[in-house]
């Protein structure tokens, strides 16, 4: 197998891991609205990392990288919004 094919396989595996890593948390947060166990600084950094990977993927023309990180960015934004609403409700 060529290096290019191996690199592509690992790229797709990384994409699947990222999506299936974020998606369950987003689904559970949407369903339960429970955000007590979510550390905001960590989620902000992960979300920003996804945004930067979208930009990186666009600059390199790497569509799988873009698609993966658009999905993880959307998941991060959903969780972030629910977390902000919950924290605001608790403090008010």
ZALOGU-530769 format. One record per residue (C-alpha): x, y, z. Coordinates in pm, whole numbers, plus 50000, padded with zeros to 5 digits. Example, Ala and Ser with C-alpha at 12.3 -4.5 7.8 and 13.67 -1.06 7.14 Angstrom:
<rs>
<x: 51230 | y: 49550 | z: 50780>
<x: 51367 | y: 49894 | z: 50714>
</rs>
This chain:
<rs>
<x: 50000 | y: 50000 | z: 50000>
<x: 50124 | y: 50347 | z: 49921>
<x: 50185 | y: 50611 | z: 50184>
<x: 49912 | y: 50825 | z: 50030>
<x: 49648 | y: 50551 | z: 50074>
<x: 49760 | y: 50481 | z: 50432>
<x: 49747 | y: 50853 | z: 50511>
<x: 49395 | y: 50876 | z: 50369>
<x: 49278 | y: 50572 | z: 50567>
<x: 49409 | y: 50722 | z: 50891>
<x: 49246 | y: 51053 | z: 50803>
<x: 48907 | y: 50889 | z: 50760>
<x: 48953 | y: 50687 | z: 51081>
<x: 49036 | y: 51009 | z: 51267>
<x: 48724 | y: 51171 | z: 51120>
<x: 48504 | y: 50887 | z: 51239>
<x: 48656 | y: 50897 | z: 51587>
<x: 48605 | y: 51273 | z: 51614>
<x: 48244 | y: 51262 | z: 51496>
<x: 48151 | y: 50964 | z: 51713>
<x: 48333 | y: 51126 | z: 52004>
<x: 48134 | y: 51449 | z: 51988>
<x: 47798 | y: 51324 | z: 51865>
<x: 47698 | y: 51115 | z: 52170>
<x: 47773 | y: 51408 | z: 52404>
<x: 47569 | y: 51645 | z: 52188>
<x: 47275 | y: 51403 | z: 52164>
<x: 47278 | y: 51335 | z: 52539>
<x: 47301 | y: 51707 | z: 52621>
<x: 47012 | y: 51787 | z: 52387>
<x: 46798 | y: 51508 | z: 52534>
<x: 46873 | y: 51560 | z: 52904>
<x: 46976 | y: 51928 | z: 52911>
<x: 47225 | y: 51818 | z: 53178>
<x: 47549 | y: 52014 | z: 53148>
<x: 47676 | y: 51993 | z: 53506>
<x: 47963 | y: 51761 | z: 53414>
<x: 48084 | y: 51974 | z: 53123>
<x: 48392 | y: 52189 | z: 53181>
<x: 48335 | y: 52509 | z: 52986>
<x: 48704 | y: 52595 | z: 52925>
<x: 48766 | y: 52249 | z: 52782>
<x: 48466 | y: 52266 | z: 52551>
<x: 48558 | y: 52615 | z: 52434>
<x: 48909 | y: 52500 | z: 52345>
<x: 48779 | y: 52189 | z: 52166>
<x: 48527 | y: 52400 | z: 51976>
<x: 48793 | y: 52652 | z: 51874>
<x: 49019 | y: 52367 | z: 51766>
<x: 48740 | y: 52240 | z: 51540>
<x: 48691 | y: 52587 | z: 51390>
<x: 49064 | y: 52618 | z: 51321>
<x: 49065 | y: 52272 | z: 51158>
<x: 48778 | y: 52383 | z: 50932>
<x: 48989 | y: 52680 | z: 50824>
<x: 49295 | y: 52457 | z: 50784>
<x: 49097 | y: 52207 | z: 50578>
<x: 48965 | y: 52484 | z: 50353>
<x: 49313 | y: 52624 | z: 50301>
<x: 49453 | y: 52279 | z: 50212>
<x: 49146 | y: 52174 | z: 50015>
<x: 49096 | y: 51878 | z: 50250>
<x: 48720 | y: 51824 | z: 50233>
<x: 48704 | y: 51531 | z: 50483>
<x: 48881 | y: 51752 | z: 50740>
<x: 48633 | y: 52033 | z: 50672>
<x: 48325 | y: 51809 | z: 50696>
<x: 48443 | y: 51639 | z: 51014>
<x: 48518 | y: 51963 | z: 51189>
<x: 48201 | y: 52137 | z: 51073>
<x: 48010 | y: 51853 | z: 51241>
<x: 48217 | y: 51875 | z: 51561>
<x: 48188 | y: 52256 | z: 51561>
<x: 47809 | y: 52233 | z: 51535>
<x: 47804 | y: 51980 | z: 51821>
<x: 48024 | y: 52209 | z: 52030>
<x: 47805 | y: 52512 | z: 51962>
<x: 47489 | y: 52322 | z: 52059>
<x: 47644 | y: 52201 | z: 52384>
<x: 47792 | y: 52547 | z: 52453>
<x: 47454 | y: 52720 | z: 52410>
<x: 47275 | y: 52471 | z: 52636>
<x: 47555 | y: 52503 | z: 52896>
<x: 47535 | y: 52885 | z: 52891>
<x: 47154 | y: 52877 | z: 52932>
<x: 47178 | y: 52627 | z: 53219>
<x: 47452 | y: 52821 | z: 53398>
<x: 47259 | y: 53148 | z: 53355>
<x: 46941 | y: 52988 | z: 53493>
<x: 47128 | y: 52855 | z: 53797>
<x: 47299 | y: 53185 | z: 53877>
<x: 46986 | y: 53398 | z: 53833>
</rs>
